[in-house]
Structure formats: structure tokens, C-alpha cells
Amino acid sequence: MRGEDFDIHTLISDLQGTCETISHFLSEEMEESELTQDELEQIDNEIFLCDLCGWWCEVSEQNEKDGDNICEDCSE
């Protein structure tokens, strides 16, 4: 169940720079499937999960290589 205090910007901030899952930062009562399409788009507009290292990075660091979305560190 979604808590009234849930904030997508806090989730994005918590995820960025980690290799944790989205579920790790949700309250015990909330499931990832409860995120709205708008919230998922907000995540995609600000951060991405690197296909190689598994870290959440800013979209400004996103590179595409062989169909994978990778961070600047992995592209070097």
C-alpha cells in the first residue's frame, strides 16, 4: 500500500549513485508495481540503470553501446 508520504523525487535521489533496487527504497507496505506510469517516466528522465555495472546514474552520463545503456565510467 502506497504511503501518503511517498515522494518520487526522494526515491530518485536515494537511487542515484547506488546499485540498489527500487524496492529497496520503498516502504515495507509499498510495492514497485504501485508506481504510476508518470513516476516511472520521471525516473527515466532523471536517472538510468547502467546495463554493465548496475549503478543508477544521471541520464547526462548515459551512453549507448551495442544496444546497452551504459554509464560514462563503463564506456571508457
DRENMISE-83505 format. One record per residue (C-alpha): z, x, y. Coordinates in Angstrom, 3 decimals. Last residue first. Example, Ala and Ser with C-alpha at 12.3 -4.5 7.8 and 13.67 -1.06 7.14 Angstrom:
2
((7.140,13.670,-1.060))
((7.800,12.300,-4.500))
***
This chain:
76
((-21.137,35.750,4.288))
((-21.749,32.115,3.349))
((-18.289,31.775,1.780))
((-16.497,32.674,5.021))
((-18.768,30.414,7.072))
((-17.883,27.389,4.972))
((-20.091,25.878,2.280))
((-21.921,22.613,1.793))
((-23.997,23.040,-1.348))
((-27.703,22.189,-1.671))
((-28.739,25.806,-2.321))
((-26.858,26.895,0.794))
((-25.809,24.565,3.578))
((-23.482,25.823,6.263))
((-20.421,24.145,7.746))
((-18.183,26.059,10.178))
((-18.714,23.523,13.003))
((-17.706,20.851,10.483))
((-14.159,22.218,10.616))
((-12.886,23.416,7.240))
((-11.097,21.923,4.208))
((-10.859,24.595,1.513))
((-12.380,24.267,-1.972))
((-13.753,27.824,-2.089))
((-17.316,27.038,-3.169))
((-18.073,23.400,-2.329))
((-16.263,23.672,1.007))
((-14.545,20.373,1.795))
((-15.576,19.058,5.192))
((-13.861,18.398,8.509))
((-14.402,16.450,11.754))
((-17.272,14.005,11.257))
((-16.661,13.660,7.509))
((-13.004,12.733,8.101))
((-14.009,10.170,10.716))
((-16.604,8.789,8.284))
((-13.896,8.321,5.645))
((-11.781,6.505,8.223))
((-14.662,4.198,9.156))
((-15.346,3.456,5.477))
((-11.721,2.436,5.107))
((-9.135,4.461,3.213))
((-7.387,2.301,0.609))
((-9.143,4.101,-2.269))
((-7.117,7.216,-1.399))
((-3.951,5.429,-2.497))
((-0.932,4.561,-0.382))
((2.637,3.916,-1.587))
((3.532,7.564,-2.104))
((2.402,8.306,1.440))
((-0.892,10.137,1.778))
((-1.042,13.916,2.274))
((-1.519,14.906,-1.380))
((-3.978,12.041,-1.890))
((-6.484,13.759,0.390))
((-6.435,16.746,-1.928))
((-5.062,20.150,-0.951))
((-7.163,23.264,-0.329))
((-5.796,23.701,3.164))
((-7.174,24.703,6.556))
((-7.771,21.148,7.717))
((-6.009,18.601,5.513))
((-2.954,18.010,7.733))
((-5.071,17.658,10.880))
((-7.394,15.200,9.157))
((-4.434,13.192,7.862))
((-2.810,13.183,11.305))
((-6.075,11.953,12.816))
((-6.291,9.183,10.214))
((-2.884,7.799,11.212))
((-0.737,5.819,8.771))
((2.432,4.452,10.431))
((1.936,0.905,9.197))
((1.909,2.159,5.627))
((-1.010,1.331,3.390))
((0.000,0.000,0.000))
***
